[in-house]
Amino acid sequence: MADIKYYDVIFKPIVTEKSMNSMAEKKYTFSVHPEATKNQIREAVEKMFPGTKVEKVNTINLGGKTRRRGNDVGKTAKKKKAIVQLTQDSTDIEIFSGL
């Protein structure tokens, strides 16, 4: 596995109805690098958003889908999602506050 820096781990936040409802429990959902580990995701969240303390990280691997275009068959890129649970005394993540 390549050496992934903390600023390369998190791609973007995932904003869906389900993820917005889980924010009341201080759970935030991010799209992350497919080779990132839970410890790397924890470190990235704590460094990128000051004042946050991560309690636990759950990850979901999403394999690429098979797609056809005429006779050509290919696969889309694989993805990874991370659901980050913050501790009760940590501050909220600012990018979600205006949504």
C-alpha positions as CSV (number, residue, x, y, z in Angstrom):
1,M,0.0,0.0,0.0
2,A,1.2,3.5,-0.9
3,D,2.0,6.0,1.8
4,I,-1.2,8.1,2.1
5,K,-1.0,11.5,3.7
6,Y,-3.9,12.6,6.0
7,Y,-5.1,15.3,3.5
8,D,-5.4,12.6,0.7
9,V,-7.6,10.3,2.8
10,I,-10.9,12.1,2.8
11,F,-12.4,12.9,-0.6
12,K,-15.7,14.5,0.2
13,P,-18.6,14.4,2.6
14,I,-21.6,12.3,1.7
15,V,-24.8,14.3,2.0
16,T,-27.9,12.1,1.9
17,E,-31.1,12.1,4.0
18,K,-29.9,9.1,6.0
19,S,-26.5,10.7,6.7
20,M,-28.1,14.0,7.7
21,N,-30.4,12.3,10.2
22,S,-27.4,10.5,11.8
23,M,-25.7,13.9,12.5
24,A,-27.9,14.3,15.6
25,E,-25.9,11.3,17.0
26,K,-22.6,13.0,15.9
27,K,-22.1,10.5,13.1
28,Y,-20.6,11.9,9.9
29,T,-20.2,10.1,6.5
30,F,-17.3,10.6,4.2
31,S,-16.1,9.2,0.9
32,V,-12.5,8.1,1.6
33,H,-9.5,6.6,-0.3
34,P,-10.1,2.9,-1.0
35,E,-6.9,1.8,0.6
36,A,-7.2,4.0,3.8
37,T,-7.3,2.2,7.1
38,K,-9.5,3.1,10.1
39,N,-6.5,4.6,11.9
40,Q,-5.7,6.8,8.9
41,I,-9.3,8.0,8.7
42,R,-9.3,8.8,12.4
43,E,-6.1,10.8,12.1
44,A,-7.3,12.6,9.0
45,V,-10.6,13.7,10.7
46,E,-8.9,14.9,13.9
47,K,-6.2,16.9,11.9
48,M,-8.5,18.4,9.3
49,F,-11.3,19.5,11.7
50,P,-9.7,21.0,14.9
51,G,-11.5,20.2,18.2
52,T,-12.9,16.9,17.1
53,K,-12.2,13.6,18.8
54,V,-13.1,10.4,17.0
55,E,-14.7,7.6,19.1
56,K,-15.0,5.0,16.4
57,V,-14.8,4.5,12.6
58,N,-16.9,2.1,10.5
59,T,-16.0,1.5,6.9
60,I,-17.9,0.1,3.9
61,N,-16.2,-1.2,0.8
62,L,-18.2,-0.7,-2.4
63,G,-16.9,-2.7,-5.3
64,G,-17.1,-1.4,-8.9
65,K,-20.2,-2.1,-10.9
66,T,-20.1,-3.9,-14.3
67,R,-21.1,-1.6,-17.1
68,R,-21.8,-2.3,-20.8
69,R,-21.7,-0.1,-23.8
70,G,-22.5,-2.2,-26.8
71,N,-20.1,-5.2,-26.9
72,D,-17.6,-3.5,-24.5
73,V,-17.8,-4.5,-20.9
74,G,-16.0,-2.7,-18.1
75,K,-16.1,-1.9,-14.4
76,T,-16.5,1.4,-12.6
77,A,-14.0,2.3,-9.9
78,K,-14.3,0.8,-6.4
79,K,-15.1,3.2,-3.6
80,K,-15.0,3.3,0.2
81,K,-17.3,5.1,2.7
82,A,-16.5,5.8,6.3
83,I,-19.0,6.6,9.1
84,V,-17.1,8.5,11.8
85,Q,-18.6,8.7,15.3
86,L,-17.4,11.6,17.4
87,T,-17.3,11.7,21.2
88,Q,-19.9,13.7,23.1
89,D,-17.5,16.4,24.2
90,S,-16.0,17.1,20.8
91,T,-17.1,20.0,18.6
92,D,-19.2,19.5,15.5
93,I,-17.7,19.5,12.0
94,E,-18.2,22.9,10.5
95,I,-18.9,21.9,6.9
96,F,-22.1,20.3,7.9
97,S,-23.4,23.2,10.0
98,G,-25.0,25.1,7.2
99,L,-26.9,22.2,5.7
